[in-house]
Amino acid sequence: MPESSVLREHGAADGTVVLRLNRPAVRNALDSALVHRLAGLLAELDADPAVRAVVLTGSPPGFCAGSDLTELAGLPDTERVRHEARAGELARTLQQLGVPVVAAVEGFALGGGFLLATSCDVVVSAAPARWQLPEVGLGWVPPWGLHSLLARVGPAATRRLAWGDQALSGQQLHRLGVVDEVTEPGRAERQAVLLAARLAALPAHAVASTKQAVADAGGAGILDARTAQLFGQDCDSDPARLSFARYARPKRR
């Protein structure tokens, strides 16, 4: 498993760590190795009392393009469900972590990348960054993370965004309440690090208690379990099979 799929870097202030998704050749898509690597790093940070806040960002050209569809296309339906369930666990880990997590989005946040960002405590986005959930157009429900949108904007806006019929900018999503702060292009990470430093200066025990209280009230696990079932059913549809076929690697003779 290549450790370089996620980089751990020091932030600008004591106690702040930057985690950088680092698969730029595939737009930082979430394959099994990256999900496993990021989950491991988050567990390490959660156990380290010196870590007081985390910034999650991506290597250029953007934040994250969502699930690695080439990998998913090569899996049977049951394994696709398990793969996406592991990604959903990762998103819930961000919400249950004992320290604040700030997403810094440049370029794009698509599919699972969109919902990974909104699963963070605070979302900072460059104003022109492209956000979209393309899953419905491909033939399936977004298999995890919709609870993070529901908590931010309510059922009606979540449904509209989840249908994903058009891309929206970071500025537009700020007006909707999905994004917490917007910046000029190229400044999202710096703004996120400064914000994380302010959060890191708060009493750590009170920050952790607040996160746990909010996570307990959300019921995210129940919603994601039902959504995973729907995703599995959708994968058996003709539109989904055609979409996966477009991303499948050619079979060797």
ROKOLFI-885650 format. One record per residue (C-alpha): residue number from 1; x, y, z. Coordinates in steps of 0.02 Angstrom, whole numbers, plus 50000, padded with zeros to 5 digits. Layout:
N
i->NUM&c1->X&c2->Y&c3->Z
...
This chain:
253
i->1&c1->50000&c2->50000&c3->50000
i->2&c1->50084&c2->50163&c3->49947
i->3&c1->50098&c2->50280&c3->50096
i->4&c1->50115&c2->50427&c3->49977
i->5&c1->49928&c2->50417&c3->49938
i->6&c1->49903&c2->50530&c3->50089
i->7&c1->50039&c2->50648&c3->50152
i->8&c1->50054&c2->50707&c3->50332
i->9&c1->50124&c2->50882&c3->50349
i->10&c1->50144&c2->51008&c3->50490
i->11&c1->50025&c2->51154&c3->50492
i->12&c1->50073&c2->51334&c3->50524
i->13&c1->50043&c2->51324&c3->50712
i->14&c1->50085&c2->51203&c3->50852
i->15&c1->49960&c2->51062&c3->50862
i->16&c1->49895&c2->51082&c3->50684
i->17&c1->49923&c2->50943&c3->50556
i->18&c1->49887&c2->50947&c3->50369
i->19&c1->49832&c2->50785&c3->50284
i->20&c1->49847&c2->50794&c3->50095
i->21&c1->49762&c2->50672&c3->49977
i->22&c1->49898&c2->50633&c3->49852
i->23&c1->49844&c2->50539&c3->49697
i->24&c1->49852&c2->50687&c3->49577
i->25&c1->49862&c2->50578&c3->49420
i->26&c1->49684&c2->50518&c3->49456
i->27&c1->49625&c2->50680&c3->49536
i->28&c1->49648&c2->50610&c3->49712
i->29&c1->49514&c2->50478&c3->49685
i->30&c1->49470&c2->50370&c3->49835
i->31&c1->49534&c2->50194&c3->49805
i->32&c1->49545&c2->50060&c3->49940
i->33&c1->49727&c2->50100&c3->49981
i->34&c1->49695&c2->50285&c3->50006
i->35&c1->49542&c2->50253&c3->50115
i->36&c1->49642&c2->50132&c3->50222
i->37&c1->49791&c2->50250&c3->50233
i->38&c1->49684&c2->50400&c3->50281
i->39&c1->49588&c2->50300&c3->50413
i->40&c1->49754&c2->50244&c3->50489
i->41&c1->49823&c2->50421&c3->50496
i->42&c1->49664&c2->50487&c3->50576
i->43&c1->49675&c2->50353&c3->50710
i->44&c1->49856&c2->50401&c3->50744
i->45&c1->49813&c2->50586&c3->50757
i->46&c1->49665&c2->50551&c3->50871
i->47&c1->49780&c2->50458&c3->50991
i->48&c1->49913&c2->50595&c3->50992
i->49&c1->49880&c2->50726&c3->51128
i->50&c1->49996&c2->50848&c3->51040
i->51&c1->49876&c2->50858&c3->50891
i->52&c1->49742&c2->50989&c3->50919
i->53&c1->49670&c2->51016&c3->50744
i->54&c1->49679&c2->50941&c3->50569
i->55&c1->49668&c2->51016&c3->50395
i->56&c1->49614&c2->50897&c3->50255
i->57&c1->49657&c2->50950&c3->50078
i->58&c1->49714&c2->50879&c3->49911
i->59&c1->49864&c2->50892&c3->49797
i->60&c1->49831&c2->50995&c3->49639
i->61&c1->49730&c2->50995&c3->49530
i->62&c1->49594&c2->50984&c3->49662
i->63&c1->49526&c2->50913&c3->49824
i->64&c1->49453&c2->50745&c3->49772
i->65&c1->49358&c2->50674&c3->49623
i->66&c1->49266&c2->50544&c3->49728
i->67&c1->49274&c2->50355&c3->49720
i->68&c1->49399&c2->50276&c3->49601
i->69&c1->49274&c2->50215&c3->49471
i->70&c1->49405&c2->50112&c3->49380
i->71&c1->49431&c2->50012&c3->49539
i->72&c1->49244&c2->49999&c3->49573
i->73&c1->49210&c2->49942&c3->49395
i->74&c1->49320&c2->49790&c3->49422
i->75&c1->49229&c2->49734&c3->49580
i->76&c1->49073&c2->49626&c3->49598
i->77&c1->48921&c2->49716&c3->49666
i->78&c1->48940&c2->49647&c3->49843
i->79&c1->49120&c2->49706&c3->49854
i->80&c1->49072&c2->49877&c3->49786
i->81&c1->48951&c2->49895&c3->49931
i->82&c1->49086&c2->49843&c3->50055
i->83&c1->49210&c2->49965&c3->49976
i->84&c1->49090&c2->50110&c3->49990
i->85&c1->49042&c2->50058&c3->50167
i->86&c1->49225&c2->50076&c3->50217
i->87&c1->49228&c2->50250&c3->50139
i->88&c1->49071&c2->50292&c3->50237
i->89&c1->49156&c2->50236&c3->50398
i->90&c1->49299&c2->50353&c3->50355
i->91&c1->49178&c2->50500&c3->50337
i->92&c1->49098&c2->50460&c3->50504
i->93&c1->49271&c2->50449&c3->50583
i->94&c1->49300&c2->50630&c3->50533
i->95&c1->49145&c2->50680&c3->50629
i->96&c1->49187&c2->50575&c3->50781
i->97&c1->49370&c2->50625&c3->50791
i->98&c1->49415&c2->50711&c3->50954
i->99&c1->49492&c2->50861&c3->50865
i->100&c1->49420&c2->50984&c3->50738
i->101&c1->49444&c2->50943&c3->50554
i->102&c1->49442&c2->51083&c3->50425
i->103&c1->49424&c2->51042&c3->50239
i->104&c1->49518&c2->51153&c3->50116
i->105&c1->49447&c2->51136&c3->49940
i->106&c1->49530&c2->51200&c3->49782
i->107&c1->49488&c2->51151&c3->49604
i->108&c1->49347&c2->51027&c3->49632
i->109&c1->49257&c2->50916&c3->49757
i->110&c1->49157&c2->50783&c3->49665
i->111&c1->49054&c2->50634&c3->49722
i->112&c1->49135&c2->50557&c3->49874
i->113&c1->49256&c2->50704&c3->49878
i->114&c1->49108&c2->50822&c3->49899
i->115&c1->49040&c2->50719&c3->50045
i->116&c1->49212&c2->50689&c3->50121
i->117&c1->49233&c2->50878&c3->50131
i->118&c1->49060&c2->50909&c3->50204
i->119&c1->49094&c2->50774&c3->50334
i->120&c1->49229&c2->50887&c3->50406
i->121&c1->49184&c2->51008&c3->50545
i->122&c1->49220&c2->51163&c3->50441
i->123&c1->49230&c2->51181&c3->50252
i->124&c1->49338&c2->51315&c3->50169
i->125&c1->49324&c2->51324&c3->49979
i->126&c1->49397&c2->51430&c3->49842
i->127&c1->49253&c2->51530&c3->49769
i->128&c1->49265&c2->51456&c3->49592
i->129&c1->49296&c2->51275&c3->49648
i->130&c1->49180&c2->51151&c3->49560
i->131&c1->49065&c2->51048&c3->49672
i->132&c1->48949&c2->50910&c3->49609
i->133&c1->48873&c2->50743&c3->49655
i->134&c1->48868&c2->50648&c3->49489
i->135&c1->48814&c2->50478&c3->49557
i->136&c1->48629&c2->50486&c3->49511
i->137&c1->48675&c2->50527&c3->49331
i->138&c1->48786&c2->50372&c3->49330
i->139&c1->48643&c2->50264&c3->49392
i->140&c1->48660&c2->50251&c3->49581
i->141&c1->48626&c2->50343&c3->49744
i->142&c1->48775&c2->50426&c3->49832
i->143&c1->48814&c2->50277&c3->49944
i->144&c1->48871&c2->50371&c3->50100
i->145&c1->48888&c2->50542&c3->50176
i->146&c1->48719&c2->50619&c3->50135
i->147&c1->48692&c2->50643&c3->50322
i->148&c1->48830&c2->50775&c3->50319
i->149&c1->48732&c2->50874&c3->50190
i->150&c1->48569&c2->50847&c3->50282
i->151&c1->48646&c2->50920&c3->50439
i->152&c1->48706&c2->51074&c3->50344
i->153&c1->48561&c2->51119&c3->50230
i->154&c1->48408&c2->51011&c3->50271
i->155&c1->48310&c2->50883&c3->50168
i->156&c1->48253&c2->50989&c3->50020
i->157&c1->48424&c2->51060&c3->49976
i->158&c1->48508&c2->50891&c3->50009
i->159&c1->48391&c2->50805&c3->49887
i->160&c1->48421&c2->50939&c3->49754
i->161&c1->48610&c2->50931&c3->49774
i->162&c1->48611&c2->50740&c3->49777
i->163&c1->48524&c2->50732&c3->49609
i->164&c1->48678&c2->50823&c3->49545
i->165&c1->48608&c2->50883&c3->49379
i->166&c1->48727&c2->51030&c3->49376
i->167&c1->48893&c2->51082&c3->49452
i->168&c1->48897&c2->51227&c3->49575
i->169&c1->49038&c2->51339&c3->49631
i->170&c1->49108&c2->51358&c3->49805
i->171&c1->49030&c2->51531&c3->49808
i->172&c1->48857&c2->51462&c3->49767
i->173&c1->48874&c2->51326&c3->49899
i->174&c1->48926&c2->51456&c3->50027
i->175&c1->48761&c2->51544&c3->49997
i->176&c1->48670&c2->51378&c3->50022
i->177&c1->48763&c2->51341&c3->50185
i->178&c1->48863&c2->51191&c3->50122
i->179&c1->49027&c2->51288&c3->50128
i->180&c1->49072&c2->51387&c3->50284
i->181&c1->49203&c2->51506&c3->50213
i->182&c1->49255&c2->51554&c3->50037
i->183&c1->49422&c2->51621&c3->49977
i->184&c1->49507&c2->51678&c3->49820
i->185&c1->49586&c2->51536&c3->49716
i->186&c1->49746&c2->51471&c3->49792
i->187&c1->49708&c2->51532&c3->49968
i->188&c1->49591&c2->51397&c3->50037
i->189&c1->49727&c2->51296&c3->50123
i->190&c1->49806&c2->51448&c3->50204
i->191&c1->49637&c2->51505&c3->50268
i->192&c1->49598&c2->51330&c3->50332
i->193&c1->49764&c2->51320&c3->50425
i->194&c1->49733&c2->51489&c3->50509
i->195&c1->49558&c2->51434&c3->50558
i->196&c1->49623&c2->51267&c3->50623
i->197&c1->49752&c2->51359&c3->50729
i->198&c1->49614&c2->51459&c3->50812
i->199&c1->49517&c2->51300&c3->50849
i->200&c1->49676&c2->51217&c3->50913
i->201&c1->49691&c2->51355&c3->51042
i->202&c1->49524&c2->51308&c3->51122
i->203&c1->49518&c2->51190&c3->51273
i->204&c1->49544&c2->51019&c3->51196
i->205&c1->49426&c2->50926&c3->51313
i->206&c1->49281&c2->51043&c3->51276
i->207&c1->49311&c2->51032&c3->51089
i->208&c1->49309&c2->50842&c3->51098
i->209&c1->49151&c2->50839&c3->51205
i->210&c1->49061&c2->50955&c3->51085
i->211&c1->49106&c2->50849&c3->50934
i->212&c1->49048&c2->50691&c3->51022
i->213&c1->48883&c2->50770&c3->51074
i->214&c1->48846&c2->50827&c3->50897
i->215&c1->48897&c2->50658&c3->50823
i->216&c1->48785&c2->50565&c3->50945
i->217&c1->48637&c2->50672&c3->50893
i->218&c1->48662&c2->50644&c3->50707
i->219&c1->48617&c2->50461&c3->50683
i->220&c1->48736&c2->50451&c3->50534
i->221&c1->48769&c2->50264&c3->50548
i->222&c1->48585&c2->50218&c3->50529
i->223&c1->48563&c2->50326&c3->50374
i->224&c1->48721&c2->50263&c3->50291
i->225&c1->48673&c2->50080&c3->50321
i->226&c1->48508&c2->50104&c3->50230
i->227&c1->48592&c2->50203&c3->50090
i->228&c1->48719&c2->50063&c3->50065
i->229&c1->48575&c2->49942&c3->50032
i->230&c1->48501&c2->50060&c3->49904
i->231&c1->48673&c2->50079&c3->49821
i->232&c1->48687&c2->49891&c3->49804
i->233&c1->48517&c2->49881&c3->49722
i->234&c1->48560&c2->50024&c3->49604
i->235&c1->48720&c2->49938&c3->49548
i->236&c1->48613&c2->49802&c3->49471
i->237&c1->48524&c2->49925&c3->49355
i->238&c1->48558&c2->49946&c3->49170
i->239&c1->48619&c2->50128&c3->49185
i->240&c1->48740&c2->50081&c3->49323
i->241&c1->48808&c2->49932&c3->49226
i->242&c1->48837&c2->50043&c3->49075
i->243&c1->48926&c2->50173&c3->49182
i->244&c1->49041&c2->50044&c3->49261
i->245&c1->49077&c2->49971&c3->49089
i->246&c1->49144&c2->50141&c3->49034
i->247&c1->49270&c2->50141&c3->49176
i->248&c1->49320&c2->49956&c3->49172
i->249&c1->49499&c2->49916&c3->49126
i->250&c1->49515&c2->49814&c3->48966
i->251&c1->49535&c2->49630&c3->49003
i->252&c1->49701&c2->49553&c3->48957
i->253&c1->49698&c2->49416&c3->48828
